[in-house]
């Protein structure tokens, strides 16, 4: 009976050692899970930052596109105004030269 008790005690000690080893592995695994969760949170933050950068870049592209259209319209209006001023200047020059010609040559 003491052999049975000794064998049962040894089995119990072996089971306790296995339980301790399992608890240690579970604790390490929990630590790994916490680390994994921290890595996932950090990656999500990086993805969010990159998404914000992409959205800002897209907004800048839209602004540049719109300003290019505005610039094109401004150039067109400036050219139209230039040619209008040129035409008015020619009309004034012609009318002054006719007026001068009629003063100098009243028979014309």
Residue frames as a rotation matrix with the C-alpha (Angstrom) as fourth column:
UNK 1
0.568 0.823 0.000 0.00
0.823 -0.568 0.000 0.00
0.000 0.000 -1.000 0.00
UNK 2
0.366 -0.502 -0.784 2.93
0.140 -0.803 0.579 2.39
-0.920 -0.321 -0.224 0.60
UNK 3
-0.709 -0.587 0.391 4.10
0.444 0.059 0.894 1.65
-0.548 0.807 0.218 -2.95
UNK 4
-0.058 0.787 0.614 0.65
0.969 -0.104 0.226 2.59
0.242 0.608 -0.756 -4.24
UNK 5
0.756 0.324 -0.569 0.65
0.525 -0.820 0.230 5.74
-0.392 -0.473 -0.789 -2.12
UNK 6
-0.136 -0.894 -0.427 4.16
0.156 -0.445 0.882 6.63
-0.978 0.053 0.200 -3.29
UNK 7
-0.702 -0.075 0.708 3.17
0.694 0.150 0.704 6.03
-0.159 0.986 -0.053 -6.94
UNK 8
0.369 0.903 0.222 0.00
0.912 -0.398 0.103 8.12
0.181 0.164 -0.970 -6.49
UNK 9
0.577 -0.241 -0.781 2.07
0.315 -0.816 0.484 10.88
-0.754 -0.525 -0.395 -4.87
UNK 10
-0.551 -0.834 0.027 4.56
0.287 -0.159 0.945 10.80
-0.783 0.529 0.327 -7.74
UNK 11
-0.373 0.514 0.772 1.70
0.913 0.056 0.403 10.93
0.164 0.856 -0.491 -10.23
UNK 12
0.685 0.660 -0.308 0.19
0.718 -0.684 0.130 13.86
-0.125 -0.310 -0.942 -8.36
UNK 13
0.171 -0.720 -0.672 3.57
0.175 -0.649 0.740 15.68
-0.970 -0.244 0.015 -8.33
UNK 14
-0.734 -0.417 0.536 4.00
0.550 0.098 0.830 15.01
-0.398 0.904 0.157 -12.05
UNK 15
0.092 0.864 0.495 0.48
0.958 -0.212 0.192 16.37
0.271 0.457 -0.847 -12.75
UNK 16
0.705 0.118 -0.700 1.26
0.455 -0.832 0.317 19.48
-0.545 -0.542 -0.640 -10.64
UNK 17
-0.333 -0.904 -0.268 4.49
0.199 -0.345 0.917 20.04
-0.922 0.252 0.295 -12.58
UNK 18
-0.623 0.182 0.761 2.63
0.782 0.125 0.610 19.64
0.016 0.975 -0.221 -15.87
UNK 19
0.501 0.865 -0.040 -0.04
0.864 -0.496 0.083 22.07
0.052 -0.076 -0.996 -14.63
UNK 20
0.375 -0.454 -0.808 2.66
0.240 -0.794 0.558 24.63
-0.895 -0.403 -0.188 -13.70
UNK 21
-0.708 -0.670 0.221 4.28
0.344 -0.054 0.937 24.22
-0.617 0.740 0.269 -17.10
UNK 22
-0.258 0.710 0.656 0.89
0.936 0.016 0.351 24.64
0.239 0.704 -0.669 -18.79
UNK 23
0.681 0.500 -0.536 0.11
0.650 -0.749 0.127 27.73
-0.338 -0.435 -0.835 -16.68
UNK 24
-0.104 -0.807 -0.581 3.47
0.143 -0.590 0.795 29.20
-0.984 0.000 0.177 -17.68
UNK 25
-0.800 -0.156 0.580 2.80
0.568 0.117 0.815 28.49
-0.194 0.981 -0.005 -21.37
UNK 26
0.214 0.948 0.237 -0.69
0.959 -0.250 0.135 30.00
0.187 0.199 -0.962 -21.06
UNK 27
0.536 -0.088 -0.840 0.82
0.395 -0.853 0.341 33.08
-0.746 -0.514 -0.423 -19.41
UNK 28
-0.591 -0.794 -0.140 3.37
0.169 -0.292 0.941 33.39
-0.789 0.532 0.307 -22.25
UNK 29
-0.559 0.461 0.689 0.59
0.820 0.185 0.541 32.92
0.122 0.868 -0.482 -24.79
UNK 30
0.559 0.760 -0.331 -1.49
0.807 -0.590 0.010 35.65
-0.187 -0.273 -0.944 -23.08
UNK 31
0.093 -0.629 -0.772 1.55
0.143 -0.759 0.636 37.93
-0.985 -0.169 0.019 -23.30
UNK 32
-0.839 -0.392 0.378 1.87
0.385 0.064 0.921 37.15
-0.385 0.918 0.097 -26.99
UNK 33
-0.055 0.907 0.418 -1.82
0.983 -0.025 0.184 37.89
0.178 0.420 -0.890 -27.50
UNK 34
0.601 0.219 -0.769 -1.45
0.484 -0.865 0.132 41.25
-0.636 -0.451 -0.626 -25.74
UNK 35
-0.410 -0.830 -0.379 1.58
0.046 -0.433 0.900 42.03
-0.911 0.352 0.216 -27.92
UNK 36
-0.701 0.223 0.678 -0.36
0.712 0.282 0.643 40.99
-0.048 0.933 -0.357 -31.03
UNK 37
0.403 0.914 -0.056 -3.25
0.914 -0.405 -0.037 43.26
-0.057 -0.036 -0.998 -30.02
UNK 38
0.342 -0.367 -0.865 -0.83
0.169 -0.882 0.440 46.16
-0.924 -0.297 -0.240 -29.48
UNK 39
-0.756 -0.639 0.143 0.74
0.214 -0.035 0.976 45.53
-0.618 0.769 0.163 -32.90
UNK 40
-0.318 0.729 0.606 -2.71
0.940 0.157 0.303 45.43
0.126 0.666 -0.735 -34.51
UNK 41
0.634 0.549 -0.544 -3.67
0.649 -0.761 -0.012 48.72
-0.421 -0.345 -0.839 -32.82
UNK 42
-0.102 -0.760 -0.642 -0.41
0.004 -0.645 0.764 50.33
-0.995 0.075 0.069 -33.97
UNK 43
-0.829 -0.186 0.527 -0.98
0.482 0.241 0.842 49.08
-0.284 0.953 -0.110 -37.52
UNK 44
0.157 0.957 0.246 -4.54
0.988 -0.156 -0.021 50.42
0.018 0.246 -0.969 -37.49
UNK 45
0.524 -0.022 -0.851 -3.21
0.299 -0.931 0.208 53.81
-0.797 -0.364 -0.482 -36.40
UNK 46
-0.583 -0.793 -0.176 -0.64
0.027 -0.236 0.971 53.79
-0.812 0.561 0.159 -39.22
UNK 47
-0.584 0.447 0.677 -3.34
0.812 0.321 0.487 52.81
0.000 0.835 -0.551 -41.73
UNK 48
0.507 0.810 -0.295 -5.57
0.819 -0.559 -0.129 55.63
-0.269 -0.177 -0.947 -40.44
UNK 49
0.155 -0.545 -0.824 -2.72
0.022 -0.832 0.554 58.14
-0.988 -0.103 -0.117 -40.77
UNK 50
-0.837 -0.479 0.266 -1.96
0.232 0.129 0.964 56.97
-0.496 0.868 0.003 -44.30
UNK 51
-0.145 0.874 0.464 -5.64
0.989 0.121 0.081 57.20
0.014 0.471 -0.882 -45.19
UNK 52
0.612 0.334 -0.717 -5.71
0.456 -0.890 -0.025 60.81
-0.646 -0.311 -0.697 -43.93
UNK 53
-0.341 -0.814 -0.470 -2.62
-0.089 -0.470 0.878 61.59
-0.936 0.341 0.087 -46.00
UNK 54
-0.766 0.105 0.634 -4.24
0.618 0.390 0.683 60.07
-0.175 0.915 -0.364 -49.09
UNK 55
0.319 0.947 0.033 -7.45
0.940 -0.311 -0.142 62.07
-0.125 0.076 -0.989 -48.53
UNK 56
0.414 -0.242 -0.878 -5.42
0.116 -0.942 0.314 65.28
-0.903 -0.232 -0.362 -48.09
UNK 57
-0.695 -0.718 0.037 -3.46
0.071 -0.018 0.997 64.50
-0.716 0.696 0.063 -51.25
UNK 58
-0.417 0.637 0.649 -6.68
0.909 0.282 0.308 63.91
0.013 0.718 -0.696 -53.19
UNK 59
0.602 0.639 -0.479 -8.05
0.665 -0.733 -0.141 67.23
-0.441 -0.233 -0.867 -51.89
UNK 60
-0.047 -0.706 -0.706 -4.87
-0.090 -0.701 0.707 69.00
-0.995 0.096 -0.031 -53.01
UNK 61
-0.817 -0.212 0.537 -5.21
0.460 0.324 0.827 67.42
-0.349 0.922 -0.168 -56.45
UNK 62
0.121 0.943 0.310 -8.82
0.993 -0.114 -0.041 68.67
-0.003 0.313 -0.950 -56.68
UNK 63
0.567 0.040 -0.823 -7.72
0.294 -0.943 0.157 72.16
-0.769 -0.331 -0.547 -55.61
UNK 64
-0.509 -0.821 -0.259 -4.95
-0.045 -0.275 0.960 72.19
-0.860 0.500 0.103 -58.21
UNK 65
-0.610 0.363 0.704 -7.37
0.786 0.391 0.479 70.97
-0.101 0.846 -0.524 -60.86
UNK 66
0.499 0.857 -0.127 -9.87
0.847 -0.514 -0.137 73.71
-0.182 -0.040 -0.982 -59.95
UNK 67
0.342 -0.423 -0.839 -7.19
0.036 -0.886 0.462 76.39
-0.939 -0.188 -0.288 -59.83
UNK 68
-0.737 -0.587 0.335 -5.96
0.321 0.133 0.938 75.26
-0.595 0.799 0.090 -63.26
UNK 69
-0.113 0.788 0.605 -9.46
0.987 0.017 0.161 75.80
0.116 0.615 -0.780 -64.64
UNK 70
0.719 0.363 -0.593 -9.64
0.504 -0.860 0.085 79.22
-0.479 -0.360 -0.800 -62.97
UNK 71
-0.163 -0.873 -0.461 -6.22
0.037 -0.472 0.881 80.12
-0.986 0.126 0.109 -64.34
UNK 72
-0.681 -0.028 0.731 -7.27
0.697 0.279 0.660 79.05
-0.223 0.960 -0.171 -67.83
UNK 73
0.385 0.895 0.223 -10.37
0.919 -0.394 -0.004 81.26
0.084 0.207 -0.975 -67.57
UNK 74
0.567 -0.233 -0.790 -8.28
0.237 -0.873 0.427 84.17
-0.789 -0.429 -0.440 -66.26
UNK 75
-0.584 -0.810 0.051 -5.83
0.232 -0.107 0.967 83.84
-0.778 0.576 0.251 -69.17
UNK 76
-0.394 0.522 0.756 -8.70
0.914 0.142 0.379 83.70
0.090 0.841 -0.533 -71.65
UNK 77
0.682 0.697 -0.222 -10.36
0.722 -0.690 0.051 86.77
-0.118 -0.195 -0.974 -70.10
UNK 78
0.198 -0.698 -0.689 -7.03
0.151 -0.672 0.725 88.62
-0.969 -0.247 -0.027 -69.99
UNK 79
-0.761 -0.471 0.447 -6.42
0.471 0.074 0.879 87.91
-0.447 0.879 0.166 -73.67
UNK 80
0.022 0.851 0.525 -9.95
0.976 -0.132 0.173 88.96
0.217 0.508 -0.834 -74.55
UNK 81
0.737 0.223 -0.639 -9.51
0.466 -0.851 0.241 92.19
-0.490 -0.476 -0.731 -72.59
UNK 82
-0.267 -0.919 -0.289 -6.14
0.214 -0.349 0.913 92.81
-0.940 0.182 0.290 -74.26
UNK 83
-0.722 0.007 0.692 -7.59
0.690 0.090 0.719 92.42
-0.057 0.996 -0.070 -77.76
UNK 84
0.436 0.898 0.056 -10.58
0.895 -0.439 0.079 94.59
0.095 0.016 -0.995 -76.84
UNK 85
0.500 -0.333 -0.800 -8.23
0.236 -0.836 0.495 97.31
-0.833 -0.436 -0.339 -75.61
UNK 86
-0.621 -0.762 0.185 -6.15
0.336 -0.045 0.941 96.91
-0.708 0.646 0.284 -78.76
UNK 87
-0.310 0.601 0.737 -9.26
0.930 0.028 0.368 97.25
0.200 0.799 -0.567 -80.94
UNK 88
0.722 0.577 -0.381 -10.39
0.660 -0.739 0.130 100.33
-0.207 -0.346 -0.915 -78.99
UNK 89
0.057 -0.795 -0.604 -6.92
0.177 -0.588 0.790 101.84
-0.983 -0.152 0.107 -79.34
UNK 90
-0.755 -0.314 0.576 -6.99
0.583 0.081 0.809 101.27
-0.300 0.946 0.122 -83.09
UNK 91
0.171 0.902 0.397 -10.47
0.956 -0.250 0.155 102.79
0.239 0.353 -0.904 -83.32
UNK 92
0.705 0.042 -0.708 -9.35
0.395 -0.852 0.343 105.82
-0.589 -0.522 -0.618 -81.35
UNK 93
-0.369 -0.911 -0.185 -6.20
0.235 -0.284 0.930 106.15
-0.899 0.299 0.319 -83.44
UNK 94
-0.567 0.229 0.791 -8.25
0.822 0.100 0.560 105.95
0.049 0.968 -0.245 -86.63
UNK 95
0.540 0.840 0.051 -10.76
0.833 -0.542 0.111 108.50
0.120 -0.018 -0.993 -85.40
UNK 96
0.451 -0.456 -0.767 -7.98
0.219 -0.776 0.591 110.87
-0.865 -0.435 -0.250 -84.30
UNK 97
-0.650 -0.738 0.182 -6.15
0.353 -0.081 0.932 110.50
-0.673 0.670 0.313 -87.60
UNK 98
-0.200 0.658 0.726 -9.41
0.946 -0.064 0.318 111.16
0.256 0.751 -0.609 -89.51
UNK 99
0.759 0.474 -0.447 -10.10
0.602 -0.772 0.204 114.18
-0.248 -0.424 -0.871 -87.34
UNK 100
0.028 -0.848 -0.529 -6.56
0.152 -0.519 0.841 115.40
-0.988 -0.104 0.115 -87.91
UNK 101
-0.695 -0.261 0.670 -6.82
0.655 0.153 0.740 114.70
-0.296 0.953 0.064 -91.62
UNK 102
0.253 0.855 0.453 -10.09
0.936 -0.334 0.107 116.63
0.243 0.397 -0.885 -91.82
UNK 103
0.695 -0.074 -0.715 -8.44
0.307 -0.869 0.388 119.55
-0.650 -0.489 -0.582 -90.05
UNK 104
-0.308 -0.929 -0.207 -5.39
0.072 -0.240 0.968 119.45
-0.949 0.283 0.140 -92.26
UNK 105
-0.997 0.039 0.072 -7.30
0.073 0.036 0.997 118.67
0.036 0.999 -0.039 -95.44
UNK 106
-0.514 0.856 -0.055 -10.79
-0.301 -0.240 -0.923 120.08
-0.804 -0.458 0.380 -95.10
UNK 107
-0.195 0.467 -0.862 -11.68
-0.981 -0.073 0.183 119.05
0.023 0.881 0.472 -98.65
UNK 108
-0.856 -0.130 -0.500 -11.51
-0.173 0.984 0.040 115.34
0.487 0.121 -0.865 -97.68
